[in-house]
Amino acid sequence: MTVITAPGLYTHVDAATYHADRLCPDVSLNNSVAQVLVDLSPAHAWAAHPRLNPNQKPEKSRRLDLGSVAHALLLGKSRDIVEIEFGDYRKKEAQELRDDAIERGKLPVLSDDLSVALNMADIARKAIAEHEYLTWLFPDVFTPDVHSEAIIAWREGDEWCRSMIDRIAVNGRTLVMDYKTCTCAEPEVATRHLYDMGYHFQEAFYTRGLDAVFPESAGRRKFLFLFQEIKPPFACSVLEVDGAGKAMAARKVDCAIARWQSCRRNDHWPSYSTMTHIASMPGFMEHKQLQREMEDEARGAALLPAM
């Protein structure tokens, strides 16, 4: 059933329906497929799209990890969580309860893991309360201007685009937060992780949609990433992409949307080029070989008899 009929911000939309791309009137482009489009090829993007590829399988495993449970707790989606009161999934009954929860679009979690996720969410809330901006996104009282997992839908020419935003405050100055779990939230390590995972691209894609829906906030929006470790002490850090990262990501999004429009218009989804690519040797390999030769030379000199 189509829910979205016009560009805008939509709340209280089922996540499973969103990920299956069953909201817009036509096939739509989201962040993950857009990244595949520019980082790999149109053929890979077609294969990853749930409406273009009839054999594409839903990624059920993403609903079983600790980060997903902490995510739901932090964003006020605890109703999606189903506690499995077992120590592991070795017993058939536990497996059946888990599979039933997944089938119903819920988040199954073992009791011990739920305890850990609750602790993570508490620590994340404390970090949020101490931050100069994020505290606005988690007010003590209900406000209709703050939403979790809100859907932004917009048009790029004839094509639909969509994104799901973890937390957004829509007012005079739109504030956005995306929550990420990781093994290390130390700012420098998290920064490398941010760029390795293409989160700067994600921000640029979301920003493009937000600019289309809320043009009055364009250029005045703050987009922050909250990183949290999945092991004790579950430390958090807050990152904001710099100007160079934003500019590069915006260019990549331009490229992704242009490719998407061309592929859709021509119904042509090419893979890698068949031309011969020169495999240039990485500089570190030459350095490593020279270092090895120097060490061998020094070792040989050391073995020579004294004169």
C-alpha positions as CSV (number, residue, x, y, z in Angstrom):
1,M,0.0,0.0,0.0
2,T,1.4,3.4,-1.0
3,V,1.7,5.8,1.9
4,I,3.7,8.6,0.4
5,T,2.0,10.6,-2.3
6,A,3.9,13.8,-2.2
7,P,7.3,15.0,-1.1
8,G,7.6,15.7,2.7
9,L,8.4,14.3,6.1
10,Y,6.5,11.3,7.3
11,T,6.4,9.8,10.7
12,H,5.1,6.5,12.2
13,V,6.0,4.5,9.1
14,D,6.8,0.8,9.4
15,A,10.5,0.3,9.0
16,A,10.1,-3.0,7.1
17,T,7.8,-1.3,4.6
18,Y,10.4,1.5,4.2
19,H,13.3,-0.9,3.6
20,A,11.2,-2.9,1.1
21,D,10.6,0.4,-0.8
22,R,6.8,0.1,-0.6
23,L,6.1,3.7,0.3
24,C,6.6,5.8,-2.8
25,P,4.4,5.6,-5.9
26,D,7.3,4.3,-7.9
27,V,10.8,2.7,-7.4
28,S,12.9,5.0,-5.2
29,L,16.5,5.6,-4.5
30,N,17.9,5.5,-0.9
31,N,21.3,6.1,0.6
32,S,22.6,2.6,0.6
33,V,21.7,1.9,-3.0
34,A,23.1,5.3,-4.1
35,Q,26.4,4.5,-2.5
36,V,26.6,1.1,-4.3
37,L,25.8,3.0,-7.5
38,V,28.9,5.2,-7.3
39,D,31.3,2.9,-5.3
40,L,30.6,-0.3,-7.4
41,S,28.4,-0.1,-10.4
42,P,24.8,0.3,-11.6
43,A,24.5,-3.5,-11.9
44,H,25.4,-3.9,-8.2
45,A,22.8,-1.2,-7.4
46,W,20.1,-3.0,-9.4
47,A,20.9,-6.2,-7.6
48,A,20.7,-4.5,-4.2
49,H,17.4,-2.8,-4.8
50,P,14.3,-4.7,-3.3
51,R,11.9,-3.6,-6.1
52,L,14.2,-3.8,-9.1
53,N,15.7,-7.2,-8.3
54,P,12.9,-9.8,-7.7
55,N,15.4,-12.2,-6.1
56,Q,16.8,-9.7,-3.6
57,K,16.5,-11.1,-0.1
58,P,15.7,-9.0,2.9
59,E,18.6,-8.6,5.3
60,K,17.2,-10.3,8.4
61,S,20.5,-10.7,10.2
62,R,20.7,-6.9,10.8
63,R,17.9,-7.2,13.2
64,L,19.8,-9.6,15.5
65,D,22.8,-7.5,16.5
66,L,23.3,-5.6,19.7
67,G,23.6,-2.3,17.9
68,S,20.1,-2.6,16.5
69,V,18.6,-3.2,20.0
70,A,20.5,-0.3,21.5
71,H,19.3,1.8,18.5
72,A,15.7,0.9,19.2
73,L,15.9,1.6,22.9
74,L,17.7,5.0,22.4
75,L,15.2,6.2,19.8
76,G,12.1,5.1,21.8
77,K,11.3,2.1,19.7
78,S,11.3,-0.5,22.5
79,R,7.9,-1.8,21.4
80,D,9.8,-3.4,18.5
81,I,11.9,-5.5,20.9
82,V,11.0,-9.0,21.9
83,E,12.9,-10.5,24.8
84,I,13.9,-14.1,24.4
85,E,14.3,-15.5,27.9
86,F,17.1,-17.9,27.2
87,G,20.8,-17.8,27.5
88,D,21.4,-18.7,23.9
89,Y,19.7,-20.0,20.8
90,R,20.8,-23.7,21.1
91,K,17.3,-24.9,22.2
92,K,14.6,-25.3,19.6
93,E,12.1,-23.2,21.6
94,A,14.5,-20.3,21.7
95,Q,15.0,-20.5,17.9
96,E,11.3,-20.7,17.2
97,L,10.7,-17.6,19.4
98,R,13.5,-15.7,17.6
99,D,12.2,-16.7,14.1
100,D,8.7,-15.8,15.0
101,A,9.8,-12.3,16.2
102,I,11.7,-11.7,13.0
103,E,8.7,-12.9,10.9
104,R,6.6,-10.2,12.7
105,G,9.2,-7.5,12.0
106,K,10.4,-7.4,15.6
107,L,13.8,-7.4,17.2
108,P,14.5,-10.6,19.1
109,V,17.1,-10.3,21.8
110,L,18.4,-12.7,24.5
111,S,17.9,-11.6,28.1
112,D,21.6,-11.0,28.7
113,D,22.0,-9.0,25.5
114,L,19.0,-6.9,26.4
115,S,20.6,-6.0,29.7
116,V,23.7,-4.9,27.9
117,A,21.7,-2.9,25.4
118,L,19.7,-1.2,28.2
119,N,23.0,-0.2,29.8
120,M,24.3,1.2,26.4
121,A,21.2,3.2,25.9
122,D,21.5,4.7,29.4
123,I,25.1,5.7,28.8
124,A,24.2,7.2,25.4
125,R,21.4,9.3,27.0
126,K,23.9,10.7,29.5
127,A,26.3,11.6,26.7
128,I,23.4,13.3,24.9
129,A,22.3,15.2,28.0
130,E,25.9,16.6,28.3
131,H,26.1,17.8,24.7
132,E,25.3,21.3,23.7
133,Y,23.1,20.4,20.8
134,L,22.0,16.8,21.1
135,T,20.1,17.5,24.3
136,W,17.5,19.4,22.2
137,L,16.7,16.1,20.4
138,F,15.7,14.3,23.6
139,P,13.6,16.8,25.6
140,D,12.2,15.8,29.0
141,V,8.6,16.4,27.7
142,F,6.9,15.4,24.5
143,T,7.2,17.8,21.6
144,P,5.7,17.3,18.2
145,D,8.8,18.8,16.5
146,V,11.1,15.9,17.4
147,H,10.8,12.6,15.6
148,S,12.6,9.2,15.5
149,E,13.1,7.2,12.3
150,A,11.3,9.9,10.3
151,I,11.0,9.4,6.5
152,I,12.0,12.1,4.1
153,A,10.7,11.6,0.5
154,W,11.4,13.9,-2.4
155,R,11.7,14.1,-6.1
156,E,14.8,14.4,-8.3
157,G,13.2,15.2,-11.7
158,D,11.0,12.2,-12.4
159,E,12.6,10.0,-9.8
160,W,11.7,9.5,-6.2
161,C,14.3,9.4,-3.4
162,R,13.8,8.5,0.3
163,S,15.7,8.4,3.5
164,M,15.0,7.3,7.1
165,I,16.5,9.7,9.7
166,D,17.3,8.4,13.2
167,R,16.4,11.6,15.1
168,I,15.3,15.0,13.8
169,A,14.1,18.2,15.4
170,V,12.2,20.3,12.9
171,N,12.0,24.0,13.9
172,G,13.7,27.2,12.9
173,R,17.0,25.4,12.7
174,T,16.7,21.7,11.8
175,L,18.9,19.5,13.9
176,V,19.7,15.9,12.9
177,M,21.4,13.0,14.7
178,D,22.4,9.6,13.4
179,Y,23.4,6.9,15.9
180,K,26.2,4.5,15.1
181,T,27.6,1.6,17.1
182,C,31.2,0.6,16.7
183,T,34.2,-1.1,18.3
184,C,36.0,2.1,19.1
185,A,34.5,5.6,19.5
186,E,37.8,7.4,20.1
187,P,37.3,10.5,17.9
188,E,40.2,9.9,15.5
189,V,39.4,6.2,15.1
190,A,35.7,7.0,14.7
191,T,36.5,9.6,12.1
192,R,38.3,7.0,9.9
193,H,35.4,4.6,10.4
194,L,32.9,7.4,9.4
195,Y,34.7,7.9,6.1
196,D,35.4,4.2,5.5
197,M,31.7,3.4,5.9
198,G,30.5,6.3,3.8
199,Y,28.6,8.0,6.5
200,H,29.6,11.4,5.1
201,F,27.8,10.3,1.9
202,Q,24.8,9.3,4.0
203,E,24.7,12.8,5.5
204,A,24.9,14.5,2.1
205,F,22.1,12.3,0.7
206,Y,19.9,13.0,3.7
207,T,20.7,16.7,3.5
208,R,19.7,16.8,-0.1
209,G,16.3,15.5,0.8
210,L,16.0,17.8,3.8
211,D,16.9,20.8,1.6
212,A,14.1,19.8,-0.8
213,V,11.5,19.4,2.0
214,F,12.7,22.2,4.3
215,P,14.4,24.8,1.9
216,E,14.2,27.5,4.6
217,S,16.7,25.5,6.7
218,A,19.2,24.9,3.9
219,G,22.7,25.9,5.0
220,R,21.6,26.3,8.6
221,R,21.2,22.7,9.5
222,K,23.4,20.8,12.0
223,F,24.0,17.1,11.3
224,L,25.7,15.1,14.0
225,F,26.8,11.5,14.4
226,L,26.7,9.9,17.8
227,F,29.1,6.9,18.0
228,Q,29.0,4.4,20.8
229,E,31.2,1.4,21.6
230,I,29.5,-2.0,21.9
231,K,31.8,-3.1,24.7
232,P,32.4,-1.7,28.2
233,P,32.5,1.1,29.1
234,F,30.3,1.8,26.1
235,A,31.9,5.1,25.6
236,C,30.4,7.7,23.2
237,S,31.8,10.5,21.0
238,V,30.0,13.0,18.8
239,L,31.3,13.8,15.3
240,E,30.5,16.4,12.7
241,V,31.8,16.1,9.1
242,D,34.0,19.0,8.1
243,G,33.6,21.3,5.1
244,A,35.8,19.3,2.8
245,G,34.0,16.0,3.6
246,K,30.6,17.7,3.0
247,A,31.7,19.0,-0.3
248,M,33.2,15.7,-1.5
249,A,30.1,13.8,-0.4
250,A,27.7,16.3,-2.1
251,R,29.6,15.7,-5.4
252,K,29.3,12.0,-5.0
253,V,25.6,12.3,-4.4
254,D,25.2,14.4,-7.5
255,C,27.0,11.6,-9.4
256,A,24.8,8.9,-7.9
257,I,21.5,10.7,-8.7
258,A,22.6,11.4,-12.3
259,R,23.6,7.8,-12.8
260,W,20.3,6.6,-11.2
261,Q,18.3,8.9,-13.5
262,S,20.2,7.7,-16.6
263,C,19.9,4.0,-15.7
264,R,16.2,4.3,-15.0
265,R,15.5,6.3,-18.1
266,N,17.4,3.8,-20.4
267,D,16.7,0.7,-18.3
268,H,20.4,-0.1,-18.6
269,W,22.4,-1.2,-15.6
270,P,26.0,-1.8,-16.6
271,S,28.7,-3.4,-14.5
272,Y,32.4,-2.7,-14.5
273,S,34.1,-1.4,-17.7
274,T,35.7,-4.1,-19.8
275,M,38.7,-1.9,-20.7
276,T,42.1,-3.0,-19.3
277,H,42.8,-1.2,-16.0
278,I,46.4,-0.6,-15.0
279,A,47.1,-2.1,-11.5
280,S,49.5,0.5,-10.1
281,M,51.7,-0.9,-7.3
282,P,50.8,0.8,-4.0
283,G,53.7,3.0,-2.7
284,F,53.9,1.2,0.6
285,M,54.9,-2.0,-1.1
286,E,58.0,-0.4,-2.7
287,H,58.8,1.1,0.7
288,K,58.4,-2.3,2.4
289,Q,60.7,-4.0,-0.1
290,L,63.4,-1.4,0.1
291,Q,63.3,-1.7,3.9
292,R,63.6,-5.4,3.7
293,E,66.6,-5.1,1.3
294,M,68.3,-2.6,3.7
295,E,67.7,-5.0,6.6
296,D,69.2,-7.9,4.7
297,E,72.2,-5.8,3.7
298,A,72.7,-4.8,7.3
299,R,72.3,-8.3,8.5
300,G,74.9,-9.5,5.9
301,A,77.4,-6.9,7.0
302,A,77.0,-7.9,10.6
303,L,77.8,-11.5,9.7
304,L,81.1,-10.6,8.0
305,P,84.3,-11.5,10.0
306,A,86.1,-8.6,11.7
307,M,89.2,-7.4,9.9
